[in-house]
Amino acid sequence: MKKKNVLKSVLILAVAAGTAAFTSTMEKKINIEESTIEWKGKKVLGSHTGTINLQDGHLEMEGDQLTGGTFTVDMTSITVTDLEGESKGKLEGHLKSDDFFGIENHPTSTLEITSASNKGNVYDVTANLTIKGKTEPVTFELIMGESAATTTLKIDRTKYGVRYGSGSFFDSLGDNTISDTFTLDVTLKF
């Protein structure tokens, strides 16, 4: 009887060890030089666009299934692409100031994927986004390809203390009102 229990225990351990070997988490490193983040912010009388760089990042995979990931964005790299000269410099400086992203005290932002469920190559992702030291959950769809993943995120900046020009917090802004949400179009190359 004891031999049977010992054999069962050994068999269970072997199956568990074998299963663990096949379901181990692998990090898929992001190529930050080839990846892109393009932002768009809207105001009453138009919009502005620009880019921002990834500092580092990886996706966590179990086999071919996305299970997590962590990304760091270099907030000091924010640029404006729809303006030139003095106007471009002024807006970039303002975006880096405490009115917006306060890069002197908050040089990076992070996104950490907490869950992902797939429908083919499209994942419904939940993540924690940290901007200016404030962390809030966000949800988005991530499309996975062979060598890249893409997504569009809509971010409510006011949840992160970025309230400059927000009609939700200030009255009588008129044509100077800036939308509370901005959009990030992200392409992650790996």
KOLKOLZA-179710 format. One record per atom (N, C-alpha, C): residue in one letter; atom name; x, y, z. Coordinates in steps of 0.05 Angstrom, whole numbers, plus 5000, padded with zeros to 4 digits. Layout:
  code  site     X     Y     Z
     A    CA     X     Y     Z
...
//
This chain:
  code  site     X     Y     Z
     M     N  5016  4976  5000
     M    CA  5000  5000  5000
     M     C  5017  5025  5000
     K     N  5039  5025  5017
     K    CA  5056  5048  5018
     K     C  5070  5053  4991
     K     N  5079  5031  4978
     K    CA  5092  5034  4952
     K     C  5074  5047  4932
     K     N  5048  5040  4933
     K    CA  5028  5052  4914
     K     C  5026  5082  4919
     N     N  5025  5091  4944
     N    CA  5023  5119  4951
     N     C  5048  5134  4943
     V     N  5072  5122  4947
     V    CA  5097  5134  4939
     V     C  5098  5137  4909
     L     N  5090  5116  4894
     L    CA  5090  5118  4865
     L     C  5070  5140  4855
     K     N  5047  5141  4868
     K    CA  5027  5162  4860
     K     C  5039  5190  4865
     S     N  5053  5193  4888
     S    CA  5065  5219  4894
     S     C  5086  5227  4874
     V     N  5103  5207  4867
     V    CA  5124  5212  4848
     V     C  5112  5219  4821
     L     N  5091  5205  4812
     L    CA  5078  5211  4787
     L     C  5066  5239  4787
     I     N  5052  5246  4809
     I    CA  5040  5273  4811
     I     C  5062  5294  4809
     L     N  5084  5291  4823
     L    CA  5106  5310  4822
     L     C  5118  5312  4794
     A     N  5121  5289  4781
     A    CA  5132  5290  4753
     A     C  5113  5305  4734
     V     N  5087  5300  4736
     V    CA  5068  5314  4719
     V     C  5068  5344  4725
     A     N  5069  5351  4751
     A    CA  5069  5379  4759
     A     C  5094  5393  4749
     A     N  5117  5380  4751
     A    CA  5143  5391  4742
     A     C  5142  5394  4711
     G     N  5132  5374  4698
     G    CA  5130  5376  4669
     G     C  5112  5398  4659
     T     N  5089  5401  4673
     T    CA  5070  5422  4666
     T     C  5083  5449  4671
     A     N  5097  5453  4693
     A    CA  5110  5478  4699
     A     C  5131  5485  4678
     A     N  5145  5465  4668
     A    CA  5165  5470  4648
     A     C  5153  5481  4622
     F     N  5128  5472  4616
     F    CA  5115  5481  4591
     F     C  5100  5507  4595
     T     N  5095  5516  4619
     T    CA  5080  5540  4624
     T     C  5097  5562  4636
     S     N  5123  5560  4634
     S    CA  5140  5580  4646
     S     C  5137  5607  4631
     T     N  5139  5628  4646
     T    CA  5136  5655  4634
     T     C  5162  5663  4620
     M     N  5159  5674  4596
     M    CA  5182  5684  4581
     M     C  5178  5714  4576
     E     N  5200  5729  4578
     E    CA  5199  5758  4572
     E     C  5205  5762  4543
     K     N  5187  5777  4529
     K    CA  5192  5785  4502
     K     C  5201  5814  4503
     K     N  5227  5819  4500
     K    CA  5239  5846  4502
     K     C  5229  5863  4479
     I     N  5222  5888  4485
     I    CA  5214  5907  4465
     I     C  5238  5922  4454
     N     N  5239  5925  4427
     N    CA  5260  5940  4414
     N     C  5252  5970  4416
     I     N  5264  5984  4435
     I    CA  5256  6012  4440
     I     C  5264  6031  4417
     E     N  5284  6023  4402
     E    CA  5293  6040  4379
     E     C  5273  6040  4356
     E     N  5259  6017  4353
     E    CA  5240  6015  4330
     E     C  5211  6018  4339
     S     N  5206  6019  4365
     S    CA  5178  6022  4375
     S     C  5171  6052  4375
     T     N  5145  6058  4372
     T    CA  5137  6086  4371
     T     C  5112  6091  4390
     I     N  5112  6115  4401
     I    CA  5088  6124  4415
     I     C  5082  6152  4403
     E     N  5059  6155  4391
     E    CA  5050  6180  4380
     E     C  5026  6190  4397
     W     N  5027  6215  4406
     W    CA  5005  6226  4422
     W     C  4989  6247  4406
     K     N  4964  6250  4414
     K    CA  4947  6271  4403
     K     C  4930  6283  4425
     G     N  4932  6309  4429
     G    CA  4915  6323  4448
     G     C  4897  6343  4433
     K     N  4873  6345  4442
     K    CA  4854  6363  4429
     K     C  4846  6387  4446
     K     N  4840  6409  4433
     K    CA  4829  6432  4446
     K     C  4806  6442  4430
     V     N  4792  6462  4439
     V    CA  4768  6472  4425
     V     C  4774  6480  4396
     L     N  4796  6493  4392
     L    CA  4802  6504  4365
     L     C  4822  6487  4350
     G     N  4825  6461  4356
     G    CA  4844  6445  4341
     G     C  4856  6423  4358
     S     N  4880  6415  4350
     S    CA  4894  6394  4364
     S     C  4924  6397  4361
     H     N  4939  6381  4376
     H    CA  4968  6380  4373
     H     C  4976  6350  4373
     T     N  4998  6344  4359
     T    CA  5009  6317  4358
     T     C  5038  6317  4365
     G     N  5048  6294  4373
     G    CA  5076  6291  4379
     G     C  5084  6262  4384
     T     N  5108  6259  4394
     T    CA  5118  6233  4400
     T     C  5130  6233  4428
     I     N  5134  6209  4438
     I    CA  5147  6205  4464
     I     C  5160  6177  4462
     N     N  5183  6174  4476
     N    CA  5199  6149  4473
     N     C  5195  6130  4496
     L     N  5197  6104  4489
     L    CA  5199  6084  4510
     L     C  5228  6084  4521
     Q     N  5230  6080  4546
     Q    CA  5257  6077  4559
     Q     C  5264  6047  4560
     D     N  5244  6031  4566
     D    CA  5248  6002  4565
     D     C  5221  5988  4567
     G     N  5220  5962  4562
     G    CA  5195  5948  4564
     G     C  5197  5919  4555
     H     N  5178  5903  4564
     H    CA  5177  5875  4556
     H     C  5148  5865  4560
     L     N  5141  5845  4544
     L    CA  5116  5831  4547
     L     C  5123  5804  4561
     E     N  5105  5795  4578
     E    CA  5108  5769  4591
     E     C  5089  5749  4576
     M     N  5101  5727  4568
     M    CA  5086  5707  4553
     M     C  5088  5680  4566
     E     N  5066  5666  4566
     E    CA  5065  5637  4573
     E     C  5059  5623  4547
     G     N  5079  5610  4536
     G    CA  5075  5599  4509
     G     C  5071  5622  4490
     D     N  5048  5621  4475
     D    CA  5042  5643  4457
     D     C  5020  5661  4468
     Q     N  5015  5659  4494
     Q    CA  4994  5675  4507
     Q     C  5006  5698  4523
     L     N  4996  5722  4519
     L    CA  5004  5746  4534
     L     C  4993  5744  4562
     T     N  5010  5747  4582
     T    CA  5001  5746  4610
     T     C  5008  5771  4626
     G     N  5026  5787  4616
     G    CA  5034  5812  4630
     G     C  5054  5828  4615
     G     N  5066  5847  4628
     G    CA  5086  5864  4615
     G     C  5090  5889  4631
     T     N  5113  5901  4628
     T    CA  5120  5926  4641
     T     C  5134  5945  4622
     F     N  5127  5970  4622
     F    CA  5138  5990  4604
     F     C  5144  6015  4619
     T     N  5167  6028  4612
     T    CA  5174  6054  4624
     T     C  5177  6073  4601
     V     N  5163  6096  4604
     V    CA  5163  6117  4583
     V     C  5181  6140  4593
     D     N  5198  6150  4575
     D    CA  5216  6172  4581
     D     C  5201  6199  4576
     M     N  5190  6210  4598
     M    CA  5174  6234  4595
     M     C  5190  6258  4586
     T     N  5216  6258  4590
     T    CA  5234  6280  4581
     T     C  5236  6281  4551
     S     N  5228  6259  4537
     S    CA  5230  6258  4508
     S     C  5206  6269  4493
     I     N  5186  6279  4507
     I    CA  5162  6288  4494
     I     C  5168  6310  4473
     T     N  5158  6307  4449
     T    CA  5162  6327  4428
     T     C  5136  6333  4415
     V     N  5135  6356  4401
     V    CA  5112  6365  4386
     V     C  5119  6362  4357
     T     N  5101  6350  4341
     T    CA  5107  6345  4312
     T     C  5091  6363  4293
     D     N  5071  6377  4304
     D    CA  5054  6393  4285
     D     C  5062  6423  4286
     L     N  5082  6431  4301
     L    CA  5091  6458  4302
     L     C  5121  6460  4296
     E     N  5130  6484  4290
     E    CA  5159  6488  4285
     E     C  5168  6513  4300
     G     N  5194  6516  4302
     G    CA  5206  6540  4313
     G     C  5198  6546  4342
     E     N  5193  6572  4347
     E    CA  5188  6581  4374
     E     C  5162  6569  4386
     S     N  5141  6566  4369
     S    CA  5116  6554  4378
     S     C  5120  6526  4388
     K     N  5136  6510  4373
     K    CA  5142  6483  4380
     K     C  5157  6482  4407
     G     N  5177  6499  4410
     G    CA  5193  6500  4435
     G     C  5176  6508  4459
     K     N  5158  6527  4455
     K    CA  5141  6536  4477
     K     C  5122  6514  4486
     L     N  5109  6500  4467
     L    CA  5091  6479  4474
     L     C  5105  6456  4488
     E     N  5128  6448  4477
     E    CA  5144  6426  4489
     E     C  5152  6434  4518
     G     N  5160  6458  4522
     G    CA  5167  6468  4549
     G     C  5144  6467  4567
     H     N  5120  6475  4557
     H    CA  5096  6476  4574
     H     C  5088  6447  4581
     L     N  5089  6429  4562
     L    CA  5082  6401  4567
     L     C  5100  6388  4588
     K     N  5125  6397  4589
     K    CA  5145  6386  4608
     K     C  5143  6400  4635
     S     N  5128  6422  4637
     S    CA  5126  6437  4662
     S     C  5106  6424  4681
     D     N  5104  6434  4705
     D    CA  5085  6424  4725
     D     C  5056  6427  4717
     D     N  5050  6446  4699
     D    CA  5022  6449  4689
     D     C  5013  6423  4676
     F     N  5031  6408  4664
     F    CA  5024  6383  4650
     F     C  5039  6360  4664
     F     N  5062  6351  4653
     F    CA  5074  6326  4663
     F     C  5096  6329  4683
     G     N  5105  6353  4689
     G    CA  5124  6357  4711
     G     C  5149  6339  4710
     I     N  5163  6339  4687
     I    CA  5184  6320  4683
     I     C  5208  6323  4702
     E     N  5211  6347  4714
     E    CA  5233  6350  4733
     E     C  5230  6331  4757
     N     N  5205  6328  4766
     N    CA  5200  6310  4789
     N     C  5190  6283  4780
     H     N  5181  6281  4755
     H    CA  5169  6256  4745
     H     C  5180  6250  4717
     P     N  5206  6243  4715
     P    CA  5218  6239  4688
     P     C  5208  6214  4673
     T     N  5195  6196  4687
     T    CA  5184  6172  4674
     T     C  5155  6167  4682
     S     N  5141  6153  4665
     S    CA  5115  6142  4670
     S     C  5117  6112  4665
     T     N  5099  6096  4678
     T    CA  5100  6067  4674
     T     C  5073  6056  4668
     L     N  5073  6033  4655
     L    CA  5049  6018  4650
     L     C  5056  5989  4657
     E     N  5039  5976  4674
     E    CA  5043  5948  4681
     E     C  5017  5933  4675
     I     N  5020  5914  4657
     I    CA  4997  5897  4650
     I     C  4990  5878  4673
     T     N  4965  5879  4682
     T    CA  4957  5861  4704
     T     C  4941  5837  4695
     S     N  4928  5839  4672
     S    CA  4913  5816  4661
     S     C  4909  5820  4631
     A     N  4907  5798  4617
     A    CA  4903  5798  4588
     A     C  4887  5773  4580
     S     N  4865  5777  4566
     S    CA  4850  5754  4555
     S     C  4848  5758  4525
     N     N  4851  5736  4511
     N    CA  4852  5739  4482
     N     C  4828  5728  4467
     K     N  4824  5741  4444
     K    CA  4804  5732  4424
     K     C  4820  5730  4398
     G     N  4834  5708  4394
     G    CA  4852  5706  4371
     G     C  4877  5722  4376
     N     N  4884  5740  4358
     N    CA  4908  5756  4362
     N     C  4902  5783  4375
     V     N  4877  5787  4384
     V    CA  4870  5812  4398
     V     C  4866  5806  4428
     Y     N  4879  5822  4445
     Y    CA  4877  5818  4474
     Y     C  4862  5841  4486
     D     N  4844  5834  4505
     D    CA  4833  5855  4523
     D     C  4851  5857  4547
     V     N  4863  5880  4550
     V    CA  4885  5884  4570
     V     C  4875  5903  4592
     T     N  4882  5896  4616
     T    CA  4878  5914  4639
     T     C  4906  5919  4650
     A     N  4912  5944  4656
     A    CA  4939  5952  4665
     A     C  4937  5975  4685
     N     N  4958  5979  4700
     N    CA  4961  6002  4718
     N     C  4980  6021  4704
     L     N  4970  6046  4700
     L    CA  4985  6067  4688
     L     C  4992  6087  4709
     T     N  5018  6094  4711
     T    CA  5027  6114  4730
     T     C  5038  6138  4715
     I     N  5026  6162  4720
     I    CA  5035  6187  4709
     I     C  5036  6207  4733
     K     N  5058  6221  4735
     K    CA  5062  6241  4757
     K     C  5058  6228  4784
     G     N  5066  6203  4787
     G    CA  5065  6190  4813
     G     C  5037  6180  4820
     K     N  5017  6183  4803
     K    CA  4990  6173  4809
     K     C  4985  6149  4791
     T     N  4974  6128  4803
     T    CA  4969  6103  4788
     T     C  4939  6098  4786
     E     N  4930  6093  4762
     E    CA  4902  6088  4756
     E     C  4900  6064  4737
     P     N  4879  6048  4739
     P    CA  4875  6026  4720
     P     C  4866  6037  4692
     V     N  4875  6023  4671
     V    CA  4866  6029  4644
     V     C  4860  6003  4630
     T     N  4843  6004  4610
     T    CA  4837  5981  4594
     T     C  4840  5988  4564
     F     N  4848  5969  4549
     F    CA  4852  5974  4520
     F     C  4855  5947  4505
     E     N  4852  5948  4479
     E    CA  4856  5925  4462
     E     C  4884  5926  4451
     L     N  4898  5904  4452
     L    CA  4925  5901  4441
     L     C  4925  5880  4419
     I     N  4933  5888  4395
     I    CA  4934  5869  4372
     I     C  4963  5858  4370
     M     N  4965  5832  4373
     M    CA  4991  5819  4372
     M     C  4997  5808  4344
     G     N  5020  5814  4334
     G    CA  5030  5803  4308
     G     C  5055  5787  4313
     E     N  5067  5778  4292
     E    CA  5092  5762  4294
     E     C  5115  5778  4305
     S     N  5118  5803  4296
     S    CA  5141  5819  4305
     S     C  5134  5846  4317
     A     N  5108  5850  4322
     A    CA  5099  5876  4333
     A     C  5072  5873  4346
     A     N  5066  5891  4364
     A    CA  5039  5894  4376
     A     C  5031  5923  4374
     T     N  5005  5928  4370
     T    CA  4995  5955  4367
     T     C  4971  5959  4385
     T     N  4968  5984  4393
     T    CA  4944  5992  4409
     T     C  4940  6022  4407
     T     N  4915  6030  4414
     T    CA  4909  6058  4418
     T     C  4897  6060  4446
     L     N  4909  6078  4462
     L    CA  4899  6083  4489
     L     C  4887  6111  4491
     K     N  4864  6114  4504
     K    CA  4853  6140  4510
     K     C  4856  6144  4540
     I     N  4870  6165  4547
     I    CA  4878  6170  4575
     I     C  4864  6196  4584
     D     N  4850  6194  4607
     D    CA  4839  6217  4620
     D     C  4860  6229  4638
     R     N  4872  6251  4628
     R    CA  4895  6263  4642
     R     C  4888  6274  4669
     T     N  4863  6281  4674
     T    CA  4855  6293  4700
     T     C  4858  6273  4723
     K     N  4856  6247  4716
     K    CA  4860  6226  4737
     K     C  4888  6226  4748
     Y     N  4907  6238  4733
     Y    CA  4935  6239  4741
     Y     C  4944  6267  4751
     G     N  4924  6283  4757
     G    CA  4931  6310  4766
     G     C  4939  6330  4745
     V     N  4934  6323  4719
     V    CA  4941  6341  4697
     V     C  4915  6355  4689
     R     N  4911  6378  4702
     R    CA  4885  6392  4699
     R     C  4886  6418  4685
     Y     N  4909  6426  4676
     Y    CA  4913  6452  4662
     Y     C  4893  6454  4639
     G     N  4878  6476  4638
     G    CA  4859  6481  4616
     G     C  4835  6462  4614
     S     N  4830  6447  4635
     S    CA  4808  6428  4635
     S     C  4782  6443  4641
     G     N  4762  6440  4623
     G    CA  4736  6451  4628
     G     C  4721  6437  4651
     S     N  4731  6413  4659
     S    CA  4719  6399  4681
     S     C  4726  6411  4708
     F     N  4747  6427  4709
     F    CA  4757  6439  4734
     F     C  4757  6469  4734
     F     N  4757  6481  4711
     F    CA  4759  6511  4709
     F     C  4736  6522  4692
     D     N  4723  6543  4702
     D    CA  4702  6556  4687
     D     C  4713  6578  4669
     S     N  4698  6586  4650
     S    CA  4704  6609  4633
     S     C  4729  6606  4616
     L     N  4736  6582  4608
     L    CA  4760  6578  4592
     L     C  4754  6584  4562
     G     N  4729  6581  4555
     G    CA  4721  6586  4527
     G     C  4738  6571  4507
     D     N  4749  6586  4487
     D    CA  4765  6573  4466
     D     C  4791  6562  4476
     N     N  4799  6567  4501
     N    CA  4824  6557  4512
     N     C  4821  6530  4525
     T     N  4797  6519  4525
     T    CA  4792  6493  4538
     T     C  4806  6471  4523
     I     N  4820  6454  4539
     I    CA  4835  6431  4529
     I     C  4820  6406  4537
     S     N  4817  6387  4519
     S    CA  4803  6362  4525
     S     C  4817  6347  4548
     D     N  4800  6334  4565
     D    CA  4811  6319  4587
     D     C  4825  6294  4578
     T     N  4819  6284  4554
     T    CA  4831  6259  4545
     T     C  4852  6265  4523
     F     N  4872  6249  4523
     F    CA  4891  6249  4500
     F     C  4894  6220  4491
     T     N  4904  6217  4466
     T    CA  4906  6191  4454
     T     C  4935  6183  4449
     L     N  4941  6158  4455
     L    CA  4968  6147  4449
     L     C  4964  6125  4428
     D     N  4978  6127  4405
     D    CA  4979  6106  4386
     D     C  5006  6093  4389
     V     N  5006  6067  4397
     V    CA  5031  6054  4405
     V     C  5037  6030  4386
     T     N  5061  6029  4377
     T    CA  5071  6005  4362
     T     C  5096  5995  4377
     L     N  5093  5970  4386
     L    CA  5115  5957  4401
     L     C  5128  5936  4382
     K     N  5154  5941  4376
     K    CA  5169  5922  4359
     K     C  5185  5903  4377
     F     N  5185  5878  4370
     F    CA  5201  5858  4386
     F     C  5215  5839  4367
//
